[in-house]
Amino acid sequence: MSDKRFKRDTRLGHLGRDPARFDGAVNPPVYHASTVIAPDTATFKASGRRRFEKGETVYGRFGTPTHQMLEDALSELEGGADTVALGNGLQAVVVALLTVAKAGDHVLLADSVYAPTRKFADQMLTSFGVEVDYYDPLIDGAGLDARIRANTVAVVLESPGSSTFEVQDVPALAAAAKARGVATIIDNTWATPLFFRPIEHGVDLSVQAATKYIVGHADAMLGAVTASDAWANRLRETVYTMGGFAGPDDVYLGLRGLRTMGVRLERHQASALKVATWLQERPEVAEVRYPALPEHPQHHLWQRDFDGASGLFSIVLAQPYAPAAVAAMLDHFDLFGLGASWGGFESLAIPSDPHRTATTWEAPGPVIRLHIGLEDPDDLIADLDAGFARLTRAAG
Ligand SMILES: *Cc1c(COP(=O)(O)O)cnc(C)c1O
């Protein structure tokens, strides 16, 4: 369904499907396959020697028709040439980095990247002889240009940044990198391809932790990398060489999640905006870091580049509340759960500790990250209201 006549929600219901190919079934079946039998010796021998065409089923590790349906759907949504489905979002980050970087190369990462991305870069990329460096996510094109060295091969972006939600000037940074022959990789999980299409803004590789909004129900783990034309072959080659794979049942859940992602995200956005606006008025809150709010420092960039905002943001408390006071708030919610991940139907509230090396993080109080789920926002506001009462009481 690459038919641009149709609007987003219409396409979400139809892409990554092919009833005629699958006996009329509305949903593609789940293929559990490792061995795939070749029709004759010549075909079998040939498949061992050449590069497989996308869409062929040769061996389970290289994907089945179930995988191809999700990969085609995500390529279409992200506006890329090819997508690989992977076991989780972190694996997608790793695959994107290994597609670009080798020993002797230099990689620049935004100081606000997802903490496990930082850990992979610091502990493993460096052990493979890749130099790793961090940059201020709010740097402009000239600032990035000044950080690029002769051996720089990749700039990693994440917009908005994990837990602190800085919005980057993606088109300017992608253009500055491209002018120096440097690839750009973005973690596009927060926006999903519905709200931001990085490849159209000049980015080379777009990563999704599909575990979040694509699966959308806090059950399956899934990741994906979508590549521009220039990087599509190297991406697939990397995955085939290192052995990256997503289980077919999880891929199926990703495909199913896509069907409702449009309506879910609209609701996440409307509720998050309502809750965030309410939080702005609370005396316990110094700042609500949600790009859709006009007061967000990079609201203009979000407005220029994005088509919407998802349900994840953070608040900075107005005082240096002790951990025990914050725990009194977070431990007793009726609705907000204390758990990692996000993008499911359920609301979450966790303490967050921004880690910085290229910049400094200064705030009047602790940071709490909220995921606004699909519950009624008035119930969520009441739950938060009671939480602030506990916080104030515990702070004495
Ligand atoms: C959760 C997350 C990931 C990792 O996804 P998993 O599926 O949990 O491995 C990567 N990037 C961002 C921004 C995330 O929030």
The ligand as an SDF file (V2000), in Angstrom:
LIG
                    3D

 15 15  0  0  0  0  0  0  0  0999 V2000
   13.1380    1.4630   25.0720 C   0  0  0  0  0  0  0  0  0  0  0  0
   14.0340    2.1930   24.1700 C   0  0  0  0  0  0  0  0  0  0  0  0
   14.9770    1.5220   23.3950 C   0  0  0  0  0  0  0  0  0  0  0  0
   15.2370    0.0560   23.5410 C   0  0  0  0  0  0  0  0  0  0  0  0
   14.1430   -0.7280   23.1820 O   0  0  0  0  0  0  0  0  0  0  0  0
   13.9960   -2.2140   23.7810 P   0  0  0  0  0  0  0  0  0  0  0  0
   12.9880   -2.8300   22.8820 O   0  0  0  0  0  0  0  0  0  0  0  0
   13.6010   -2.0760   25.2070 O   0  0  0  0  0  0  0  0  0  0  0  0
   15.3420   -2.8700   23.6350 O   0  0  0  0  0  0  0  0  0  0  0  0
   15.7370    2.2540   22.5210 C   0  0  0  0  0  0  0  0  0  0  0  0
   15.5950    3.5820   22.4140 N   0  0  0  0  0  0  0  0  0  0  0  0
   14.7060    4.2600   23.1500 C   0  0  0  0  0  0  0  0  0  0  0  0
   14.5900    5.7410   22.9820 C   0  0  0  0  0  0  0  0  0  0  0  0
   13.8950    3.5970   24.0470 C   0  0  0  0  0  0  0  0  0  0  0  0
   13.0390    4.2870   24.8070 O   0  0  0  0  0  0  0  0  0  0  0  0
  1  2  1  0
  2  3  1  0
  2 14  2  0
  3  4  1  0
  3 10  2  0
  4  5  1  0
  5  6  1  0
  6  7  2  0
  6  8  1  0
  6  9  1  0
 10 11  1  0
 11 12  2  0
 12 13  1  0
 12 14  1  0
 14 15  1  0
M  END
$$$$
